[in-house]
Amino acid sequence: MKTERWAPILFGIFGLLIWQSAVIALRVPVYVLPGPVAIIQAFFADWRSLLLSLVATLAIAAASLLAAAMLGMMLALAMAASRWARAAIQPWAVVLQVTPVVALAPLIIIWVHQQFLALVVCATIVGFFPVLSNTAAGLAATPPALLDLFRLNGASRRQIVFLLRLPSALPYFLAGLRIAGTLALVGAVVAEFVASSGGFASGLAGRILEAGYRLEIPRMFAALTLLALAGIAIYAALGAFERTILKRVGAVSSHHHAP
Amino acid sequence: MLSAQRVSRRFTDGTVALDGVDLSIADGAFVVLLGPSGCGKSTLLRLLAGLDQPDSGQILWDEGAKPRPGEIGFVFQDATLLPWADATDNVFLPLRLAGRSLSDCRAEIRSLLAKLGLAGFEHAKPAELSGGMRMRVSIARAMIARPRLLLMDEPFAALDEFTRHRLQDDLRALWRETGMTVVFVTHSIYEAAFLASHLVIMTPRPGQIATMRAGLDQTAGPRRTDPAMAALIGAITADVTRMMPTS
């Protein structure tokens, strides 16, 4: 077991200790910067509502990740299938990617009447780009010798896609999915912030805004901490998913030599 | 069986890879294309396979007929296996593309793998195999559909000398057993002398055929220690020295 593994945890605990002692020593008012103890107390005082909000936000992020994965995969397939489709789709995907979702969200919320769906659309716009660009890169990176081999054996376009291009793009797709997972969470929270001003307040962004209005700063920090932990958990879970799948299909390293 | 007639190929950067190559390949021959890097050996092989088209001249297959899928097997310099598929599935690939089912072919695949020294490795993934074993799977994949023509592009170049010798022995045995036609590209004079029934020596830039030679007597015994093999290597070396520009 490598001892470095514990370094981030030890460093975190050390930071929390400094933070708590500084807040006490300097008598910082709780409405400016609460110490970790106050934040934990705020969480336990209101854990039910905070966790319910977390679940609401996670539901949006999960639905968006699923949508982003499917949308990104389908667009990448279309782009790999035809040069025309590639030329048509690529610039618009970039336009969607560079337009801040905060600016798009109010429009989407007006257009899509169902709140949950509107938020999912916003978060999907943020999340689908890494899936699209990674999968497209993976589909384009099929070894030319294998393509030759498939052609020599009279493979159809369908067989080339399903038996060669898609499986070779799998590691790229999974790496894109891992990035998309955390982006979907970010997108969900941003969209919630916009939607909160219109009265929708079931997610964690709603809790943060609400706590801000009431100057319940420890509760705000508690919600923030939950979000950060959720982001780390999503990233780690998708990373584990990626490793498991790649290990199962044996594509981890083709350069490993047996004795 | 197959011939190239005044075949030329020029790449977009202006390189003349092949210039007026005439070559006729007889049924059942083991033709070795020997030459330095950049002499167009691989280009010629790709043209023979139909993976590339000549700028002028033509490739004729059985007096005009086009090869059917599966009639040509191709072995690349790298094993180019599907990393997610085990040895059996990799060998099965050409048959799968032809619409066969794995259960019908399993016994055949198993016996071919065994013939290539891979018994017990049917379910190993490429990452679990050594370089030599991966190349064996690659050869099995090229042979499973019983191609009439097997094209090999420096398949053993990346392997160590000992592994290479074993693969050369096995390839020769398979060739003699099946009677298929082989066109084998290499830049190793030793390998060319050992394998060929017909030797084609090529010059670089532009790629042309310099000399053709008959290989060793195919019925001879242990070739590696045969004085005739040493003599052939000497003769090829003299050919090569003559055609290489003196520096």
Interface residues (C-beta under 8 A of the other chain):
Chain A: P143 A145 L146 D148 L149 F150 R151 L152 N153 G154 A155 Q159 L163 L164 P167 L170 V249 G250 A251 V252 S253 S254 H255 H256 H257 A258 P259
Chain B: R46 A49 G50 L51 R68 P69 G70 I72 F74 F76 D78 T80 L81 L82 P83 W84 D86 L93 P94 R96 L97 A98 A124 K125 P126 A127 E128 L129 S130 G131 M133 A145
